[in-house]
């Protein structure tokens, strides 16, 4: 599944095999987010991680959100998702 637009945010939900994988996937997102100083909304639990990106100052999706989405996609490749 790829990123979709929902209510002014870029959203992607990753399916994971268990809670520990979801937790580690969230950890993989921290570096890219800190590097851009652009922080996603993240929800996770057993079997899923949901990430939403929006630029609050712009009240919607900007190039920064698309850039972070690409970095997140790269960061989660080792998980095979």
mmCIF file of the N, C-alpha and C atoms, coordinates in Angstrom:
data_MODEL
# 
_entry.id   MODEL 
# 
loop_
_atom_site.group_PDB 
_atom_site.id 
_atom_site.type_symbol 
_atom_site.label_atom_id 
_atom_site.label_alt_id 
_atom_site.label_comp_id 
_atom_site.label_asym_id 
_atom_site.label_entity_id 
_atom_site.label_seq_id 
_atom_site.pdbx_PDB_ins_code 
_atom_site.Cartn_x 
_atom_site.Cartn_y 
_atom_site.Cartn_z 
_atom_site.occupancy 
_atom_site.B_iso_or_equiv 
_atom_site.pdbx_formal_charge 
_atom_site.auth_seq_id 
_atom_site.auth_comp_id 
_atom_site.auth_asym_id 
_atom_site.auth_atom_id 
_atom_site.pdbx_PDB_model_num 
ATOM 1   N N  . UNK A 1 1  ? 0.850  -1.189 0.000  1.00 0.00 ? 1  UNK A N  1 
ATOM 2   C CA . UNK A 1 1  ? 0.000  0.000  0.000  1.00 0.00 ? 1  UNK A CA 1 
ATOM 3   C C  . UNK A 1 1  ? 0.884  1.237  0.000  1.00 0.00 ? 1  UNK A C  1 
ATOM 4   N N  . UNK A 1 2  ? 0.422  2.267  -0.640 1.00 0.00 ? 2  UNK A N  1 
ATOM 5   C CA . UNK A 1 2  ? 1.189  3.502  -0.709 1.00 0.00 ? 2  UNK A CA 1 
ATOM 6   C C  . UNK A 1 2  ? 0.494  4.595  0.108  1.00 0.00 ? 2  UNK A C  1 
ATOM 7   N N  . UNK A 1 3  ? 1.042  5.775  0.036  1.00 0.00 ? 3  UNK A N  1 
ATOM 8   C CA . UNK A 1 3  ? 0.499  6.920  0.753  1.00 0.00 ? 3  UNK A CA 1 
ATOM 9   C C  . UNK A 1 3  ? -0.789 7.388  0.077  1.00 0.00 ? 3  UNK A C  1 
ATOM 10  N N  . UNK A 1 4  ? -1.758 7.769  0.888  1.00 0.00 ? 4  UNK A N  1 
ATOM 11  C CA . UNK A 1 4  ? -3.009 8.321  0.386  1.00 0.00 ? 4  UNK A CA 1 
ATOM 12  C C  . UNK A 1 4  ? -3.249 9.667  1.053  1.00 0.00 ? 4  UNK A C  1 
ATOM 13  N N  . UNK A 1 5  ? -4.090 10.468 0.442  1.00 0.00 ? 5  UNK A N  1 
ATOM 14  C CA . UNK A 1 5  ? -4.470 11.739 1.045  1.00 0.00 ? 5  UNK A CA 1 
ATOM 15  C C  . UNK A 1 5  ? -5.794 11.565 1.772  1.00 0.00 ? 5  UNK A C  1 
ATOM 16  N N  . UNK A 1 6  ? -5.792 11.950 3.048  1.00 0.00 ? 6  UNK A N  1 
ATOM 17  C CA . UNK A 1 6  ? -6.997 11.872 3.877  1.00 0.00 ? 6  UNK A CA 1 
ATOM 18  C C  . UNK A 1 6  ? -7.095 13.122 4.740  1.00 0.00 ? 6  UNK A C  1 
ATOM 19  N N  . UNK A 1 7  ? -8.113 13.895 4.538  1.00 0.00 ? 7  UNK A N  1 
ATOM 20  C CA . UNK A 1 7  ? -8.379 15.068 5.381  1.00 0.00 ? 7  UNK A CA 1 
ATOM 21  C C  . UNK A 1 7  ? -7.164 15.978 5.551  1.00 0.00 ? 7  UNK A C  1 
ATOM 22  N N  . UNK A 1 8  ? -6.498 16.292 4.456  1.00 0.00 ? 8  UNK A N  1 
ATOM 23  C CA . UNK A 1 8  ? -5.369 17.212 4.511  1.00 0.00 ? 8  UNK A CA 1 
ATOM 24  C C  . UNK A 1 8  ? -4.073 16.607 5.022  1.00 0.00 ? 8  UNK A C  1 
ATOM 25  N N  . UNK A 1 9  ? -3.982 15.276 5.046  1.00 0.00 ? 9  UNK A N  1 
ATOM 26  C CA . UNK A 1 9  ? -2.763 14.592 5.481  1.00 0.00 ? 9  UNK A CA 1 
ATOM 27  C C  . UNK A 1 9  ? -2.389 13.506 4.490  1.00 0.00 ? 9  UNK A C  1 
ATOM 28  N N  . UNK A 1 10 ? -1.096 13.221 4.408  1.00 0.00 ? 10 UNK A N  1 
ATOM 29  C CA . UNK A 1 10 ? -0.633 12.017 3.719  1.00 0.00 ? 10 UNK A CA 1 
ATOM 30  C C  . UNK A 1 10 ? -0.651 10.902 4.750  1.00 0.00 ? 10 UNK A C  1 
ATOM 31  N N  . UNK A 1 11 ? -1.257 9.782  4.413  1.00 0.00 ? 11 UNK A N  1 
ATOM 32  C CA . UNK A 1 11 ? -1.444 8.702  5.386  1.00 0.00 ? 11 UNK A CA 1 
ATOM 33  C C  . UNK A 1 11 ? -0.992 7.381  4.781  1.00 0.00 ? 11 UNK A C  1 
ATOM 34  N N  . UNK A 1 12 ? -0.335 6.589  5.606  1.00 0.00 ? 12 UNK A N  1 
ATOM 35  C CA . UNK A 1 12 ? 0.007  5.220  5.222  1.00 0.00 ? 12 UNK A CA 1 
ATOM 36  C C  . UNK A 1 12 ? -0.102 4.333  6.446  1.00 0.00 ? 12 UNK A C  1 
ATOM 37  N N  . UNK A 1 13 ? -0.700 3.171  6.256  1.00 0.00 ? 13 UNK A N  1 
ATOM 38  C CA . UNK A 1 13 ? -0.787 2.176  7.315  1.00 0.00 ? 13 UNK A CA 1 
ATOM 39  C C  . UNK A 1 13 ? 0.030  0.967  6.906  1.00 0.00 ? 13 UNK A C  1 
ATOM 40  N N  . UNK A 1 14 ? 0.943  0.587  7.766  1.00 0.00 ? 14 UNK A N  1 
ATOM 41  C CA . UNK A 1 14 ? 1.787  -0.580 7.541  1.00 0.00 ? 14 UNK A CA 1 
ATOM 42  C C  . UNK A 1 14 ? 1.229  -1.741 8.358  1.00 0.00 ? 14 UNK A C  1 
ATOM 43  N N  . UNK A 1 15 ? 1.103  -2.892 7.739  1.00 0.00 ? 15 UNK A N  1 
ATOM 44  C CA . UNK A 1 15 ? 0.705  -4.113 8.438  1.00 0.00 ? 15 UNK A CA 1 
ATOM 45  C C  . UNK A 1 15 ? 1.979  -4.793 8.906  1.00 0.00 ? 15 UNK A C  1 
ATOM 46  N N  . UNK A 1 16 ? 2.015  -5.161 10.173 1.00 0.00 ? 16 UNK A N  1 
ATOM 47  C CA . UNK A 1 16 ? 3.187  -5.830 10.731 1.00 0.00 ? 16 UNK A CA 1 
ATOM 48  C C  . UNK A 1 16 ? 2.770  -7.183 11.306 1.00 0.00 ? 16 UNK A C  1 
ATOM 49  N N  . UNK A 1 17 ? 3.716  -8.108 11.438 1.00 0.00 ? 17 UNK A N  1 
ATOM 50  C CA . UNK A 1 17 ? 3.360  -9.433 11.937 1.00 0.00 ? 17 UNK A CA 1 
ATOM 51  C C  . UNK A 1 17 ? 3.101  -9.488 13.440 1.00 0.00 ? 17 UNK A C  1 
ATOM 52  N N  . UNK A 1 18 ? 3.544  -8.443 14.163 1.00 0.00 ? 18 UNK A N  1 
ATOM 53  C CA . UNK A 1 18 ? 3.386  -8.472 15.618 1.00 0.00 ? 18 UNK A CA 1 
ATOM 54  C C  . UNK A 1 18 ? 3.650  -7.078 16.206 1.00 0.00 ? 18 UNK A C  1 
ATOM 55  N N  . UNK A 1 19 ? 3.496  -6.965 17.504 1.00 0.00 ? 19 UNK A N  1 
ATOM 56  C CA . UNK A 1 19 ? 3.675  -5.678 18.188 1.00 0.00 ? 19 UNK A CA 1 
ATOM 57  C C  . UNK A 1 19 ? 5.125  -5.226 18.163 1.00 0.00 ? 19 UNK A C  1 
ATOM 58  N N  . UNK A 1 20 ? 6.058  -6.147 18.372 1.00 0.00 ? 20 UNK A N  1 
ATOM 59  C CA . UNK A 1 20 ? 7.465  -5.774 18.433 1.00 0.00 ? 20 UNK A CA 1 
ATOM 60  C C  . UNK A 1 20 ? 7.943  -5.204 17.096 1.00 0.00 ? 20 UNK A C  1 
ATOM 61  N N  . UNK A 1 21 ? 7.507  -5.780 15.995 1.00 0.00 ? 21 UNK A N  1 
ATOM 62  C CA . UNK A 1 21 ? 7.870  -5.240 14.682 1.00 0.00 ? 21 UNK A CA 1 
ATOM 63  C C  . UNK A 1 21 ? 7.280  -3.846 14.504 1.00 0.00 ? 21 UNK A C  1 
ATOM 64  N N  . UNK A 1 22 ? 6.036  -3.652 14.935 1.00 0.00 ? 22 UNK A N  1 
ATOM 65  C CA . UNK A 1 22 ? 5.416  -2.327 14.853 1.00 0.00 ? 22 UNK A CA 1 
ATOM 66  C C  . UNK A 1 22 ? 6.233  -1.311 15.645 1.00 0.00 ? 22 UNK A C  1 
ATOM 67  N N  . UNK A 1 23 ? 6.640  -1.693 16.834 1.00 0.00 ? 23 UNK A N  1 
ATOM 68  C CA . UNK A 1 23 ? 7.445  -0.822 17.688 1.00 0.00 ? 23 UNK A CA 1 
ATOM 69  C C  . UNK A 1 23 ? 8.761  -0.440 17.002 1.00 0.00 ? 23 UNK A C  1 
ATOM 70  N N  . UNK A 1 24 ? 9.448  -1.414 16.428 1.00 0.00 ? 24 UNK A N  1 
ATOM 71  C CA . UNK A 1 24 ? 10.717 -1.142 15.758 1.00 0.00 ? 24 UNK A CA 1 
ATOM 72  C C  . UNK A 1 24 ? 10.522 -0.299 14.502 1.00 0.00 ? 24 UNK A C  1 
ATOM 73  N N  . UNK A 1 25 ? 9.427  -0.507 13.805 1.00 0.00 ? 25 UNK A N  1 
ATOM 74  C CA . UNK A 1 25 ? 9.130  0.313  12.636 1.00 0.00 ? 25 UNK A CA 1 
ATOM 75  C C  . UNK A 1 25 ? 8.962  1.774  13.044 1.00 0.00 ? 25 UNK A C  1 
ATOM 76  N N  . UNK A 1 26 ? 8.258  2.014  14.135 1.00 0.00 ? 26 UNK A N  1 
ATOM 77  C CA . UNK A 1 26 ? 8.113  3.385  14.643 1.00 0.00 ? 26 UNK A CA 1 
ATOM 78  C C  . UNK A 1 26 ? 9.488  3.969  14.948 1.00 0.00 ? 26 UNK A C  1 
ATOM 79  N N  . UNK A 1 27 ? 10.348 3.184  15.552 1.00 0.00 ? 27 UNK A N  1 
ATOM 80  C CA . UNK A 1 27 ? 11.702 3.644  15.856 1.00 0.00 ? 27 UNK A CA 1 
ATOM 81  C C  . UNK A 1 27 ? 12.480 4.027  14.607 1.00 0.00 ? 27 UNK A C  1 
ATOM 82  N N  . UNK A 1 28 ? 12.244 3.322  13.510 1.00 0.00 ? 28 UNK A N  1 
ATOM 83  C CA . UNK A 1 28 ? 12.937 3.612  12.258 1.00 0.00 ? 28 UNK A CA 1 
ATOM 84  C C  . UNK A 1 28 ? 12.513 4.949  11.658 1.00 0.00 ? 28 UNK A C  1 
ATOM 85  N N  . UNK A 1 29 ? 11.347 5.433  12.046 1.00 0.00 ? 29 UNK A N  1 
ATOM 86  C CA . UNK A 1 29 ? 10.827 6.703  11.522 1.00 0.00 ? 29 UNK A CA 1 
ATOM 87  C C  . UNK A 1 29 ? 11.415 7.900  12.267 1.00 0.00 ? 29 UNK A C  1 
ATOM 88  N N  . UNK A 1 30 ? 11.908 7.686  13.467 1.00 0.00 ? 30 UNK A N  1 
ATOM 89  C CA . UNK A 1 30 ? 12.386 8.786  14.308 1.00 0.00 ? 30 UNK A CA 1 
ATOM 90  C C  . UNK A 1 30 ? 13.537 9.546  13.654 1.00 0.00 ? 30 UNK A C  1 
ATOM 91  N N  . UNK A 1 31 ? 14.532 8.841  13.133 1.00 0.00 ? 31 UNK A N  1 
ATOM 92  C CA . UNK A 1 31 ? 15.698 9.499  12.531 1.00 0.00 ? 31 UNK A CA 1 
ATOM 93  C C  . UNK A 1 31 ? 15.334 10.421 11.380 1.00 0.00 ? 31 UNK A C  1 
ATOM 94  N N  . UNK A 1 32 ? 14.602 9.916  10.383 1.00 0.00 ? 32 UNK A N  1 
ATOM 95  C CA . UNK A 1 32 ? 14.216 10.809 9.281  1.00 0.00 ? 32 UNK A CA 1 
ATOM 96  C C  . UNK A 1 32 ? 13.376 11.999 9.741  1.00 0.00 ? 32 UNK A C  1 
ATOM 97  N N  . UNK A 1 33 ? 12.470 11.779 10.676 1.00 0.00 ? 33 UNK A N  1 
ATOM 98  C CA . UNK A 1 33 ? 11.617 12.867 11.168 1.00 0.00 ? 33 UNK A CA 1 
ATOM 99  C C  . UNK A 1 33 ? 12.453 13.930 11.881 1.00 0.00 ? 33 UNK A C  1 
ATOM 100 N N  . UNK A 1 34 ? 13.367 13.488 12.729 1.00 0.00 ? 34 UNK A N  1 
ATOM 101 C CA . UNK A 1 34 ? 14.230 14.443 13.429 1.00 0.00 ? 34 UNK A CA 1 
ATOM 102 C C  . UNK A 1 34 ? 15.147 15.166 12.452 1.00 0.00 ? 34 UNK A C  1 
ATOM 103 N N  . UNK A 1 35 ? 15.641 14.437 11.451 1.00 0.00 ? 35 UNK A N  1 
ATOM 104 C CA . UNK A 1 35 ? 16.533 15.031 10.460 1.00 0.00 ? 35 UNK A CA 1 
ATOM 105 C C  . UNK A 1 35 ? 15.890 16.178 9.705  1.00 0.00 ? 35 UNK A C  1 
ATOM 106 N N  . UNK A 1 36 ? 14.592 16.057 9.447  1.00 0.00 ? 36 UNK A N  1 
ATOM 107 C CA . UNK A 1 36 ? 13.865 17.127 8.748  1.00 0.00 ? 36 UNK A CA 1 
ATOM 108 C C  . UNK A 1 36 ? 13.195 18.098 9.713  1.00 0.00 ? 36 UNK A C  1 
ATOM 109 N N  . UNK A 1 37 ? 13.249 17.788 11.017 1.00 0.00 ? 37 UNK A N  1 
ATOM 110 C CA . UNK A 1 37 ? 12.522 18.557 12.020 1.00 0.00 ? 37 UNK A CA 1 
ATOM 111 C C  . UNK A 1 37 ? 11.046 18.667 11.616 1.00 0.00 ? 37 UNK A C  1 
ATOM 112 N N  . UNK A 1 38 ? 10.510 17.525 11.218 1.00 0.00 ? 38 UNK A N  1 
ATOM 113 C CA . UNK A 1 38 ? 9.116  17.431 10.761 1.00 0.00 ? 38 UNK A CA 1 
ATOM 114 C C  . UNK A 1 38 ? 8.561  16.132 11.324 1.00 0.00 ? 38 UNK A C  1 
ATOM 115 N N  . UNK A 1 39 ? 7.599  16.234 12.200 1.00 0.00 ? 39 UNK A N  1 
ATOM 116 C CA . UNK A 1 39 ? 7.215  15.093 13.009 1.00 0.00 ? 39 UNK A CA 1 
ATOM 117 C C  . UNK A 1 39 ? 5.806  14.596 12.691 1.00 0.00 ? 39 UNK A C  1 
ATOM 118 N N  . UNK A 1 40 ? 5.709  13.310 12.349 1.00 0.00 ? 40 UNK A N  1 
ATOM 119 C CA . UNK A 1 40 ? 4.416  12.736 11.970 1.00 0.00 ? 40 UNK A CA 1 
ATOM 120 C C  . UNK A 1 40 ? 3.561  12.406 13.187 1.00 0.00 ? 40 UNK A C  1 
ATOM 121 N N  . UNK A 1 41 ? 2.289  12.229 12.929 1.00 0.00 ? 41 UNK A N  1 
ATOM 122 C CA . UNK A 1 41 ? 1.398  11.636 13.920 1.00 0.00 ? 41 UNK A CA 1 
ATOM 123 C C  . UNK A 1 41 ? 1.455  10.131 13.684 1.00 0.00 ? 41 UNK A C  1 
ATOM 124 N N  . UNK A 1 42 ? 1.704  9.376  14.741 1.00 0.00 ? 42 UNK A N  1 
ATOM 125 C CA . UNK A 1 42 ? 1.868  7.931  14.620 1.00 0.00 ? 42 UNK A CA 1 
ATOM 126 C C  . UNK A 1 42 ? 0.962  7.236  15.624 1.00 0.00 ? 42 UNK A C  1 
ATOM 127 N N  . UNK A 1 43 ? 0.258  6.217  15.141 1.00 0.00 ? 43 UNK A N  1 
ATOM 128 C CA . UNK A 1 43 ? -0.502 5.318  16.012 1.00 0.00 ? 43 UNK A CA 1 
ATOM 129 C C  . UNK A 1 43 ? -0.022 3.914  15.690 1.00 0.00 ? 43 UNK A C  1 
ATOM 130 N N  . UNK A 1 44 ? 0.194  3.105  16.730 1.00 0.00 ? 44 UNK A N  1 
ATOM 131 C CA . UNK A 1 44 ? 0.609  1.736  16.453 1.00 0.00 ? 44 UNK A CA 1 
ATOM 132 C C  . UNK A 1 44 ? 0.104  0.800  17.539 1.00 0.00 ? 44 UNK A C  1 
ATOM 133 N N  . UNK A 1 45 ? 0.056  -0.447 17.157 1.00 0.00 ? 45 UNK A N  1 
ATOM 134 C CA . UNK A 1 45 ? -0.377 -1.501 18.067 1.00 0.00 ? 45 UNK A CA 1 
ATOM 135 C C  . UNK A 1 45 ? -0.020 -2.838 17.463 1.00 0.00 ? 45 UNK A C  1 
ATOM 136 N N  . UNK A 1 46 ? -0.627 -3.890 17.973 1.00 0.00 ? 46 UNK A N  1 
ATOM 137 C CA . UNK A 1 46 ? -0.333 -5.215 17.453 1.00 0.00 ? 46 UNK A CA 1 
ATOM 138 C C  . UNK A 1 46 ? -0.769 -5.293 15.989 1.00 0.00 ? 46 UNK A C  1 
ATOM 139 N N  . UNK A 1 47 ? 0.217  -5.444 15.108 1.00 0.00 ? 47 UNK A N  1 
ATOM 140 C CA . UNK A 1 47 ? -0.072 -5.676 13.705 1.00 0.00 ? 47 UNK A CA 1 
ATOM 141 C C  . UNK A 1 47 ? -0.195 -4.457 12.814 1.00 0.00 ? 47 UNK A C  1 
ATOM 142 N N  . UNK A 1 48 ? 0.039  -3.269 13.332 1.00 0.00 ? 48 UNK A N  1 
ATOM 143 C CA . UNK A 1 48 ? -0.103 -2.094 12.454 1.00 0.00 ? 48 UNK A CA 1 
ATOM 144 C C  . UNK A 1 48 ? 0.684  -0.893 12.966 1.00 0.00 ? 48 UNK A C  1 
ATOM 145 N N  . UNK A 1 49 ? 1.028  -0.024 12.008 1.00 0.00 ? 49 UNK A N  1 
ATOM 146 C CA . UNK A 1 49 ? 1.550  1.313  12.293 1.00 0.00 ? 49 UNK A CA 1 
ATOM 147 C C  . UNK A 1 49 ? 0.862  2.247  11.304 1.00 0.00 ? 49 UNK A C  1 
ATOM 148 N N  . UNK A 1 50 ? 0.225  3.282  11.818 1.00 0.00 ? 50 UNK A N  1 
ATOM 149 C CA . UNK A 1 50 ? -0.437 4.270  10.970 1.00 0.00 ? 50 UNK A CA 1 
ATOM 150 C C  . UNK A 1 50 ? 0.304  5.595  11.126 1.00 0.00 ? 50 UNK A C  1 
ATOM 151 N N  . UNK A 1 51 ? 0.765  6.131  10.007 1.00 0.00 ? 51 UNK A N  1 
ATOM 152 C CA . UNK A 1 51 ? 1.526  7.382  10.002 1.00 0.00 ? 51 UNK A CA 1 
ATOM 153 C C  . UNK A 1 51 ? 0.757  8.419  9.189  1.00 0.00 ? 51 UNK A C  1 
ATOM 154 N N  . UNK A 1 52 ? 0.597  9.604  9.760  1.00 0.00 ? 52 UNK A N  1 
ATOM 155 C CA . UNK A 1 52 ? -0.057 10.718 9.076  1.00 0.00 ? 52 UNK A CA 1 
ATOM 156 C C  . UNK A 1 52 ? 0.902  11.907 9.044  1.00 0.00 ? 52 UNK A C  1 
ATOM 157 N N  . UNK A 1 53 ? 1.059  12.474 7.865  1.00 0.00 ? 53 UNK A N  1 
ATOM 158 C CA . UNK A 1 53 ? 1.946  13.613 7.668  1.00 0.00 ? 53 UNK A CA 1 
ATOM 159 C C  . UNK A 1 53 ? 1.142  14.815 7.201  1.00 0.00 ? 53 UNK A C  1 
ATOM 160 N N  . UNK A 1 54 ? 1.367  15.934 7.855  1.00 0.00 ? 54 UNK A N  1 
ATOM 161 C CA . UNK A 1 54 ? 0.768  17.194 7.435  1.00 0.00 ? 54 UNK A CA 1 
ATOM 162 C C  . UNK A 1 54 ? 1.659  18.326 7.938  1.00 0.00 ? 54 UNK A C  1 
ATOM 163 N N  . UNK A 1 55 ? 1.597  19.459 7.268  1.00 0.00 ? 55 UNK A N  1 
ATOM 164 C CA . UNK A 1 55 ? 2.337  20.634 7.716  1.00 0.00 ? 55 UNK A CA 1 
ATOM 165 C C  . UNK A 1 55 ? 1.326  21.567 8.361  1.00 0.00 ? 55 UNK A C  1 
ATOM 166 N N  . UNK A 1 56 ? 1.339  21.587 9.679  1.00 0.00 ? 56 UNK A N  1 
ATOM 167 C CA . UNK A 1 56 ? 0.329  22.340 10.418 1.00 0.00 ? 56 UNK A CA 1 
ATOM 168 C C  . UNK A 1 56 ? 0.360  23.833 10.089 1.00 0.00 ? 56 UNK A C  1 
ATOM 169 N N  . UNK A 1 57 ? 1.564  24.386 9.912  1.00 0.00 ? 57 UNK A N  1 
ATOM 170 C CA . UNK A 1 57 ? 1.682  25.813 9.583  1.00 0.00 ? 57 UNK A CA 1 
ATOM 171 C C  . UNK A 1 57 ? 1.014  26.152 8.252  1.00 0.00 ? 57 UNK A C  1 
ATOM 172 N N  . UNK A 1 58 ? 1.029  25.193 7.316  1.00 0.00 ? 58 UNK A N  1 
ATOM 173 C CA . UNK A 1 58 ? 0.433  25.413 6.003  1.00 0.00 ? 58 UNK A CA 1 
ATOM 174 C C  . UNK A 1 58 ? -1.000 24.899 5.937  1.00 0.00 ? 58 UNK A C  1 
ATOM 175 N N  . UNK A 1 59 ? -1.427 24.261 7.018  1.00 0.00 ? 59 UNK A N  1 
ATOM 176 C CA . UNK A 1 59 ? -2.786 23.716 7.095  1.00 0.00 ? 59 UNK A CA 1 
ATOM 177 C C  . UNK A 1 59 ? -3.059 22.694 5.986  1.00 0.00 ? 59 UNK A C  1 
ATOM 178 N N  . UNK A 1 60 ? -2.036 21.859 5.717  1.00 0.00 ? 60 UNK A N  1 
ATOM 179 C CA . UNK A 1 60 ? -2.212 20.837 4.690  1.00 0.00 ? 60 UNK A CA 1 
ATOM 180 C C  . UNK A 1 60 ? -0.899 20.185 4.307  1.00 0.00 ? 60 UNK A C  1 
ATOM 181 N N  . UNK A 1 61 ? -0.919 19.514 3.182  1.00 0.00 ? 61 UNK A N  1 
ATOM 182 C CA . UNK A 1 61 ? 0.223  18.756 2.689  1.00 0.00 ? 61 UNK A CA 1 
ATOM 183 C C  . UNK A 1 61 ? 1.147  19.675 1.893  1.00 0.00 ? 61 UNK A C  1 
ATOM 184 N N  . UNK A 1 62 ? 2.453  19.577 2.188  1.00 0.00 ? 62 UNK A N  1 
ATOM 185 C CA . UNK A 1 62 ? 3.463  20.360 1.472  1.00 0.00 ? 62 UNK A CA 1 
ATOM 186 C C  . UNK A 1 62 ? 4.551  19.421 0.942  1.00 0.00 ? 62 UNK A C  1 
ATOM 187 N N  . UNK A 1 63 ? 5.516  20.016 0.248  1.00 0.00 ? 63 UNK A N  1 
ATOM 188 C CA . UNK A 1 63 ? 6.659  19.235 -0.244 1.00 0.00 ? 63 UNK A CA 1 
ATOM 189 C C  . UNK A 1 63 ? 7.402  18.553 0.899  1.00 0.00 ? 63 UNK A C  1 
ATOM 190 N N  . UNK A 1 64 ? 7.437  19.177 2.064  1.00 0.00 ? 64 UNK A N  1 
ATOM 191 C CA . UNK A 1 64 ? 8.106  18.586 3.220  1.00 0.00 ? 64 UNK A CA 1 
ATOM 192 C C  . UNK A 1 64 ? 7.449  17.256 3.614  1.00 0.00 ? 64 UNK A C  1 
ATOM 193 N N  . UNK A 1 65 ? 6.142  17.177 3.524  1.00 0.00 ? 65 UNK A N  1 
ATOM 194 C CA . UNK A 1 65 ? 5.440  15.933 3.823  1.00 0.00 ? 65 UNK A CA 1 
ATOM 195 C C  . UNK A 1 65 ? 5.800  14.848 2.812  1.00 0.00 ? 65 UNK A C  1 
ATOM 196 N N  . UNK A 1 66 ? 5.848  15.224 1.546  1.00 0.00 ? 66 UNK A N  1 
ATOM 197 C CA . UNK A 1 66 ? 6.220  14.255 0.505  1.00 0.00 ? 66 UNK A CA 1 
ATOM 198 C C  . UNK A 1 66 ? 7.667  13.791 0.676  1.00 0.00 ? 66 UNK A C  1 
ATOM 199 N N  . UNK A 1 67 ? 8.529  14.707 1.056  1.00 0.00 ? 67 UNK A N  1 
ATOM 200 C CA . UNK A 1 67 ? 9.932  14.361 1.291  1.00 0.00 ? 67 UNK A CA 1 
ATOM 201 C C  . UNK A 1 67 ? 10.042 13.374 2.453  1.00 0.00 ? 67 UNK A C  1 
ATOM 202 N N  . UNK A 1 68 ? 9.350  13.652 3.547  1.00 0.00 ? 68 UNK A N  1 
ATOM 203 C CA . UNK A 1 68 ? 9.404  12.741 4.691  1.00 0.00 ? 68 UNK A CA 1 
ATOM 204 C C  . UNK A 1 68 ? 8.780  11.392 4.341  1.00 0.00 ? 68 UNK A C  1 
ATOM 205 N N  . UNK A 1 69 ? 7.730  11.378 3.563  1.00 0.00 ? 69 UNK A N  1 
ATOM 206 C CA . UNK A 1 69 ? 7.113  10.113 3.151  1.00 0.00 ? 69 UNK A CA 1 
ATOM 207 C C  . UNK A 1 69 ? 8.131  9.243  2.403  1.00 0.00 ? 69 UNK A C  1 
ATOM 208 N N  . UNK A 1 70 ? 8.904  9.843  1.508  1.00 0.00 ? 70 UNK A N  1 
ATOM 209 C CA . UNK A 1 70 ? 9.929  9.092  0.772  1.00 0.00 ? 70 UNK A CA 1 
ATOM 210 C C  . UNK A 1 70 ? 10.998 8.564  1.727  1.00 0.00 ? 70 UNK A C  1 
ATOM 211 N N  . UNK A 1 71 ? 11.412 9.376  2.682  1.00 0.00 ? 71 UNK A N  1 
ATOM 212 C CA . UNK A 1 71 ? 12.420 8.935  3.654  1.00 0.00 ? 71 UNK A CA 1 
ATOM 213 C C  . UNK A 1 71 ? 11.878 7.809  4.538  1.00 0.00 ? 71 UNK A C  1 
ATOM 214 N N  . UNK A 1 72 ? 10.616 7.904  4.913  1.00 0.00 ? 72 UNK A N  1 
ATOM 215 C CA . UNK A 1 72 ? 10.001 6.832  5.705  1.00 0.00 ? 72 UNK A CA 1 
ATOM 216 C C  . UNK A 1 72 ? 9.946  5.544  4.890  1.00 0.00 ? 72 UNK A C  1 
ATOM 217 N N  . UNK A 1 73 ? 9.554  5.641  3.631  1.00 0.00 ? 73 UNK A N  1 
ATOM 218 C CA . UNK A 1 73 ? 9.529  4.455  2.772  1.00 0.00 ? 73 UNK A CA 1 
ATOM 219 C C  . UNK A 1 73 ? 10.900 3.786  2.731  1.00 0.00 ? 73 UNK A C  1 
ATOM 220 N N  . UNK A 1 74 ? 11.959 4.585  2.613  1.00 0.00 ? 74 UNK A N  1 
ATOM 221 C CA . UNK A 1 74 ? 13.316 4.033  2.615  1.00 0.00 ? 74 UNK A CA 1 
ATOM 222 C C  . UNK A 1 74 ? 13.664 3.415  3.964  1.00 0.00 ? 74 UNK A C  1 
ATOM 223 N N  . UNK A 1 75 ? 13.254 4.067  5.050  1.00 0.00 ? 75 UNK A N  1 
ATOM 224 C CA . UNK A 1 75 ? 13.600 3.600  6.396  1.00 0.00 ? 75 UNK A CA 1 
ATOM 225 C C  . UNK A 1 75 ? 12.928 2.268  6.741  1.00 0.00 ? 75 UNK A C  1 
ATOM 226 N N  . UNK A 1 76 ? 11.773 2.005  6.166  1.00 0.00 ? 76 UNK A N  1 
ATOM 227 C CA . UNK A 1 76 ? 11.061 0.773  6.517  1.00 0.00 ? 76 UNK A CA 1 
ATOM 228 C C  . UNK A 1 76 ? 11.345 -0.370 5.545  1.00 0.00 ? 76 UNK A C  1 
ATOM 229 N N  . UNK A 1 77 ? 12.130 -0.143 4.504  1.00 0.00 ? 77 UNK A N  1 
ATOM 230 C CA . UNK A 1 77 ? 12.448 -1.209 3.547  1.00 0.00 ? 77 UNK A CA 1 
ATOM 231 C C  . UNK A 1 77 ? 13.043 -2.447 4.208  1.00 0.00 ? 77 UNK A C  1 
ATOM 232 N N  . UNK A 1 78 ? 13.921 -2.288 5.207  1.00 0.00 ? 78 UNK A N  1 
ATOM 233 C CA . UNK A 1 78 ? 14.451 -3.497 5.845  1.00 0.00 ? 78 UNK A CA 1 
ATOM 234 C C  . UNK A 1 78 ? 13.398 -4.386 6.513  1.00 0.00 ? 78 UNK A C  1 
ATOM 235 N N  . UNK A 1 79 ? 12.231 -3.837 6.765  1.00 0.00 ? 79 UNK A N  1 
ATOM 236 C CA . UNK A 1 79 ? 11.157 -4.616 7.382  1.00 0.00 ? 79 UNK A CA 1 
ATOM 237 C C  . UNK A 1 79 ? 10.376 -5.434 6.347  1.00 0.00 ? 79 UNK A C  1 
ATOM 238 N N  . UNK A 1 80 ? 10.661 -5.191 5.072  1.00 0.00 ? 80 UNK A N  1 
ATOM 239 C CA . UNK A 1 80 ? 9.983  -5.916 4.010  1.00 0.00 ? 80 UNK A CA 1 
ATOM 240 C C  . UNK A 1 80 ? 8.528  -5.545 3.853  1.00 0.00 ? 80 UNK A C  1 
ATOM 241 N N  . UNK A 1 81 ? 8.192  -4.309 4.234  1.00 0.00 ? 81 UNK A N  1 
ATOM 242 C CA . UNK A 1 81 ? 6.818  -3.851 4.155  1.00 0.00 ? 81 UNK A CA 1 
ATOM 243 C C  . UNK A 1 81 ? 6.685  -2.890 3.005  1.00 0.00 ? 81 UNK A C  1 
# 
